[in-house]
Amino acid sequence: MSKVHDKNNQDVDPENIHEDEKSVQDKNKAQDLEQNQNNKADVDKDNESENLADDEKNKIADEDKEVHENDKDSELQSIKKELEEKNDQILRLSAEIKNIQRRNNKERQDAAKYRSQHLAEKLLGAVDNLERALTIEADDEASRSMKRGIEMVLESIQSAFNDEEIKAIDPKGEKFDPNFHQSVSSVPANDGQESDTIVEVYQKGYVIKDRVLRPAMVVVAQ
């Protein structure tokens, strides 16, 4: 094998040159491989960063969506509650209006039903006086004539009372009823007489239809 000379004119073995070139090539290949690996690592790192960023974006988007849905649900619940409150108010107002209408109807019916009550209450005192006047003995013609006149006036009033369904309460011998009678005194019951029996009427009472104008003033056996 022939020798070659280097730039210093020294002998160089061709095999050594070949080995050096091969070593350089291997080194370059190793460097290229390392560079490729580094590049791949960088790409993987970038991809990983992008994936993390995408995941973070998706997470934020999901959180925003969840917050939006929660806000929407909260708003719907608020509207539903407000509607329920309005419906309750409407029902209450409707019930109140119906009650007012019923009261007004009852008041009108009562006004028509008991239209003579106030006049009758004013006349009761006059009726009592007329009845007391009739208990006086008439011993002459003038007195008897006056008594007949009193009877005619009393009959006229009683007829008007009957037309308005105003009736007297004269409960002697009946059982005491606090709804229609007022006890002014009591006496011991006689033999065979039931307790709470009315034995005397001081003053008659009156009712107009089913309403008491004046309770009867009575004495009750106890």
Backbone hydrogen bonds, N-H to C=O, Kabsch-Sander energy under -0.5 kcal/mol:
donor,donor_aa,acceptor,acceptor_aa,energy
4,V,12,V,-1.6
6,D,10,Q,-2.3
9,N,6,D,-2.2
12,V,4,V,-3.2
16,N,13,D,-0.6
17,I,13,D,-1.6
18,H,14,P,-2.5
19,E,15,E,-2.5
20,D,16,N,-2.3
21,E,17,I,-2.6
22,K,18,H,-2.5
23,S,19,E,-2.5
24,V,20,D,-2.5
25,Q,21,E,-2.7
26,D,22,K,-2.9
27,K,23,S,-2.4
28,N,24,V,-2.8
29,K,25,Q,-3.0
30,A,26,D,-2.8
31,Q,27,K,-2.7
32,D,28,N,-3.2
33,L,29,K,-3.2
34,E,30,A,-2.9
35,Q,31,Q,-2.8
36,N,32,D,-3.0
37,Q,33,L,-2.9
38,N,34,E,-2.8
39,N,35,Q,-3.3
40,K,36,N,-3.3
41,A,37,Q,-2.8
42,D,38,N,-2.9
43,V,39,N,-3.0
44,D,40,K,-3.4
45,K,41,A,-2.9
46,D,42,D,-3.0
47,N,43,V,-3.4
48,E,44,D,-3.0
49,S,45,K,-2.7
50,E,46,D,-3.1
51,N,47,N,-3.2
52,L,48,E,-2.9
53,A,49,S,-2.9
54,D,50,E,-3.1
55,D,51,N,-3.1
56,E,52,L,-2.8
57,K,53,A,-2.8
58,N,54,D,-3.2
59,K,55,D,-2.8
60,I,56,E,-2.8
61,A,57,K,-3.0
62,D,58,N,-2.8
63,E,59,K,-2.8
64,D,60,I,-3.0
65,K,61,A,-2.7
66,E,62,D,-2.7
67,V,63,E,-2.9
68,H,64,D,-2.8
69,E,65,K,-2.8
70,N,66,E,-2.8
71,D,67,V,-2.9
72,K,68,H,-2.5
73,D,69,E,-2.9
74,S,70,N,-2.9
75,E,71,D,-2.5
76,L,72,K,-2.6
77,Q,73,D,-2.7
78,S,74,S,-2.3
79,I,75,E,-2.5
80,K,76,L,-2.8
81,K,77,Q,-2.6
82,E,78,S,-2.3
83,L,79,I,-2.5
84,E,80,K,-2.3
85,E,81,K,-2.3
86,K,82,E,-2.4
87,N,83,L,-2.8
88,D,84,E,-2.4
89,Q,85,E,-2.3
90,I,86,K,-2.6
91,L,87,N,-2.5
92,R,88,D,-2.5
93,L,89,Q,-2.9
94,S,90,I,-2.7
95,A,91,L,-2.5
96,E,92,R,-2.6
97,I,93,L,-2.7
98,K,94,S,-2.2
99,N,95,A,-2.3
100,I,96,E,-2.5
101,Q,97,I,-2.6
102,R,98,K,-2.6
103,R,99,N,-2.7
104,N,100,I,-2.8
105,N,101,Q,-2.7
106,K,102,R,-2.7
107,E,103,R,-2.9
108,R,104,N,-2.5
109,Q,105,N,-2.6
110,D,106,K,-3.2
111,A,107,E,-2.6
112,A,108,R,-2.1
113,K,109,Q,-3.0
114,Y,110,D,-3.4
115,R,112,A,-0.8
117,Q,114,Y,-1.8
120,A,116,S,-2.6
121,E,117,Q,-2.6
122,K,118,H,-1.6
123,L,119,L,-1.5
124,L,120,A,-1.4
125,G,121,E,-0.5
127,V,123,L,-2.5
128,D,124,L,-2.5
129,N,125,G,-2.1
130,L,126,A,-2.4
131,E,127,V,-2.5
132,R,128,D,-2.3
133,A,129,N,-2.3
134,L,130,L,-1.5
135,T,131,E,-0.6
135,T,132,R,-1.0
136,I,133,A,-1.1
139,D,137,E,-0.7
144,R,140,D,-2.6
145,S,141,E,-2.4
146,M,142,A,-2.3
147,K,143,S,-2.4
148,R,144,R,-2.2
149,G,145,S,-1.9
150,I,146,M,-2.2
151,E,147,K,-2.4
152,M,148,R,-2.2
153,V,149,G,-2.1
154,L,150,I,-2.6
155,E,151,E,-2.6
156,S,152,M,-2.0
157,I,153,V,-2.2
158,Q,154,L,-2.6
159,S,155,E,-2.3
160,A,156,S,-2.1
161,F,157,I,-2.5
162,N,158,Q,-2.4
163,D,159,S,-2.0
164,E,160,A,-1.3
165,E,162,N,-1.4
166,I,161,F,-3.3
167,K,165,E,-0.6
167,K,207,V,-2.5
169,I,205,G,-4.0
170,D,168,A,-0.7
173,G,198,I,-3.1
174,E,171,P,-2.5
176,F,196,D,-2.8
180,F,177,D,-1.9
181,H,177,D,-2.6
182,Q,216,A,-3.3
184,V,218,V,-3.0
185,S,218,V,-0.9
187,V,220,V,-2.1
193,Q,190,N,-2.2
196,D,221,A,-3.1
197,T,194,E,-1.0
197,T,221,A,-0.5
198,I,174,E,-2.9
199,V,197,T,-0.6
199,V,219,V,-2.2
200,E,219,V,-1.2
202,Y,200,E,-0.6
202,Y,217,M,-2.3
203,Q,217,M,-1.5
205,G,169,I,-2.3
206,Y,214,R,-2.2
207,V,167,K,-2.5
208,I,211,R,-3.1
209,K,165,E,-2.5
209,K,207,V,-0.6
211,R,208,I,-2.2
213,L,206,Y,-2.3
213,L,211,R,-0.5
214,R,206,Y,-2.2
216,A,180,F,-2.4
217,M,203,Q,-2.3
218,V,182,Q,-2.5
218,V,216,A,-0.6
219,V,200,E,-2.6
220,V,185,S,-2.1
221,A,197,T,-3.0
222,Q,187,V,-3.0
